Amino acid sequence: MSEPVESGGAVRTPAYSRVSLAVPMRLPEANFSGNVHGGEVIKQADSTAGAVARRHCGNRVVTAYVDDIVFLQPVRVGDILHTSSQVNWVGRSSMEVGVRIEAEPIGELTGRRHVATAYFLMVAVNEEGRPVPVPELVVETAEDQRRQREAEIRRTHRLARKAEIEAGRGPTPA
Ligand SMILES: CC(C)(COP(=O)(O)OP(=O)(O)OC[C@H]1O[C@@H](n2cnc3c(N)ncnc32)[C@H](O)[C@@H]1OP(=O)(O)O)[C@@H](O)C(=O)NCCC(=O)NCCS
């Protein structure tokens, strides 16, 4: 068992590092159909997840894995893209960060549409880019316990898929 990571006295709940960002979507973000490019939505979500992970661990972080991104509705030029994000789970050096993405027309009060959800695996790294331990996540509410439980399921599946693919490839040629 490794030593607990110094967290500067602060209790690192999901609420401690939660981040929300809002960005207007402009013409340069459009694809050939005139809607916002899916990659632009992922970029905003990744930036938000990076801010959350950095706030949780206080270190540099890198995106190691993106999974389960589901696009539910298109985002249009002229929408404000809202991203809300929090840490769902932490391992030794990795953190799963969930991001909810919503859009609303900039000039109308029609309410926000849920357009996508994504899960990012962020890893805390040192100056050399090597993984370093992160502080414990203190999960208190029933909702956060559900997110942590579901994040553990996704982690199990990620690792199992990776192991199965690697086993099927056999030893790496020298
Ligand atoms: C992410 C990175 C630091 C991991 O380095 P590594 O030498 O593989 O380190 P480890 O094997 O110790 O993995 C670190 C953590 O990531 C997790 N991880 C890495 N790849 C994973 C995968 N495919 N699935 C699930 N977990 C994974 C490990 O389980 C480990 O978690 P833990 O410490 O909480 O148990 C390294 O691969 C890297 O720098 N990647 C590039 C990141 C980057 O540039 N991102 C931006 C892309 S534009």
The ligand as a MOL file (V3000), in Angstrom:
LIG
                    3D

  0  0  0     0  0            999 V3000
M  V30 BEGIN CTAB
M  V30 COUNTS 48 50 0 0 0
M  V30 BEGIN ATOM
M  V30 1 C -0.5100 8.5870 -20.2060 0
M  V30 2 C 0.9700 8.1750 -20.0070 0
M  V30 3 C 1.6660 9.1830 -19.1050 0
M  V30 4 C 0.9340 6.7910 -19.3240 0
M  V30 5 O 2.2580 6.3560 -19.2430 0
M  V30 6 P 2.5880 4.8340 -18.8960 0
M  V30 7 O 4.0370 4.6860 -18.9180 0
M  V30 8 O 1.7370 3.9310 -19.7370 0
M  V30 9 O 2.1350 4.7750 -17.3880 0
M  V30 10 P 1.3700 3.6480 -16.5810 0
M  V30 11 O 1.3670 2.3270 -17.2730 0
M  V30 12 O 1.8950 3.7400 -15.1800 0
M  V30 13 O -0.1620 4.1900 -16.6050 0
M  V30 14 C -0.5090 5.3130 -15.8470 0
M  V30 15 C -1.9760 5.2020 -15.4830 0
M  V30 16 O -2.7640 5.3240 -16.6630 0
M  V30 17 C -3.6150 4.1820 -16.7660 0
M  V30 18 N -3.7320 3.8720 -18.1960 0
M  V30 19 C -2.8420 4.1290 -19.1680 0
M  V30 20 N -3.3190 3.6660 -20.3440 0
M  V30 21 C -4.5260 3.1150 -20.0980 0
M  V30 22 C -5.5110 2.4740 -20.8950 0
M  V30 23 N -5.3490 2.2950 -22.1960 0
M  V30 24 N -6.6260 2.0480 -20.2900 0
M  V30 25 C -6.8110 2.2200 -18.9750 0
M  V30 26 N -5.9270 2.8190 -18.1540 0
M  V30 27 C -4.7920 3.2420 -18.7220 0
M  V30 28 C -2.9260 3.0820 -16.0010 0
M  V30 29 O -3.8380 2.0980 -15.5720 0
M  V30 30 C -2.3490 3.8710 -14.8480 0
M  V30 31 O -3.3860 4.1350 -13.8920 0
M  V30 32 P -3.1130 4.1160 -12.2950 0
M  V30 33 O -1.7480 4.6960 -12.0550 0
M  V30 34 O -4.1780 4.9870 -11.7130 0
M  V30 35 O -3.2370 2.6920 -11.8790 0
M  V30 36 C 1.7340 8.0590 -21.3810 0
M  V30 37 O 1.1650 7.0240 -22.1450 0
M  V30 38 C 1.6720 9.3670 -22.1720 0
M  V30 39 O 2.4040 10.3040 -21.8860 0
M  V30 40 N 0.7940 9.4360 -23.1860 0
M  V30 41 C 0.6540 10.6470 -23.9960 0
M  V30 42 C -0.3330 11.6040 -23.3280 0
M  V30 43 C -0.6050 12.7880 -24.2060 0
M  V30 44 O 0.2920 13.3680 -24.7770 0
M  V30 45 N -1.8920 13.1330 -24.3050 0
M  V30 46 C -2.3410 14.1690 -25.1800 0
M  V30 47 C -2.6480 13.5960 -26.5160 0
M  V30 48 S -2.9610 14.8410 -27.7110 0
M  V30 END ATOM
M  V30 BEGIN BOND
M  V30 1 1 1 2
M  V30 2 1 2 3
M  V30 3 1 2 4
M  V30 4 1 2 36
M  V30 5 1 4 5
M  V30 6 1 5 6
M  V30 7 2 6 7
M  V30 8 1 6 8
M  V30 9 1 6 9
M  V30 10 1 9 10
M  V30 11 2 10 11
M  V30 12 1 10 12
M  V30 13 1 10 13
M  V30 14 1 13 14
M  V30 15 1 14 15
M  V30 16 1 15 16
M  V30 17 1 15 30
M  V30 18 1 16 17
M  V30 19 1 17 18
M  V30 20 1 17 28
M  V30 21 1 18 19
M  V30 22 1 18 27
M  V30 23 2 19 20
M  V30 24 1 20 21
M  V30 25 1 21 22
M  V30 26 2 21 27
M  V30 27 1 22 23
M  V30 28 2 22 24
M  V30 29 1 24 25
M  V30 30 2 25 26
M  V30 31 1 26 27
M  V30 32 1 28 29
M  V30 33 1 28 30
M  V30 34 1 30 31
M  V30 35 1 31 32
M  V30 36 2 32 33
M  V30 37 1 32 34
M  V30 38 1 32 35
M  V30 39 1 36 37
M  V30 40 1 36 38
M  V30 41 2 38 39
M  V30 42 1 38 40
M  V30 43 1 40 41
M  V30 44 1 41 42
M  V30 45 1 42 43
M  V30 46 2 43 44
M  V30 47 1 43 45
M  V30 48 1 45 46
M  V30 49 1 46 47
M  V30 50 1 47 48
M  V30 END BOND
M  V30 END CTAB
M  END
